[in-house]
Amino acid sequence: MEQDVTIKITDREGVIHEVLAPTDMAMNLMELVRSYELAPEGTIGVCGGMAMCASCQCYVNSTHELPEMTDDEDAMLAEAFDVKDNSRLGCQIQITTQLEGLEIELAPEV
């Protein structure tokens, strides 16, 4: 049986939220942020999680081993604003038990 993992999310106001994320619902980080309402509605996941808008860009502030970035994600981040070396699209990172303790920060709204 899968378990929940704890993830620390810093919202766009700088507030840190420690949330429980289910590993058995095929959710991604963008959906997690939306489910906890950590960003104003309509400002994250605008494309529905298709790696086509970068509204779910986040900065990974922990040393977790994440899945390899896809070509679509890489191309979208190449066009996004406020991109850093640790930028990823939340919609492209599935919640798994390996994300226990992950720390991310939401990128500024464009």
C-alpha positions, 0 to 999 in steps of 0.5 A: 500500500502506498503512503502519503509523503510530506512536501514543503511548498513555499508560495508566491508570498514566501509562506512555507506550507508543509503538506501531505501528498498522496502517492496513490492518486497519480497526482503531480506537484501542480495538482497538489498546489491546486488542491491545497489552494496555494496559488490563486485560482487561474494562476497555476496549471493554466494549460491543464498540465500539458507542459505548455504554459509554465504557470506551474514553474517551481524551484526545487530547493532540495537535493532529491533525485527527480525524473529526467526533464522531457524535451517538452518541459525543457522547451517550455522552460526555455521560453519562461520567465524567472527561470533558474538552474533548479526550475522544473514544471510542477505538472511534470513531476509525479508524486511518488514515495521518493519525494518525501521531504521535497522542498519547492518554491513557486516561481513568481506569477508572470 
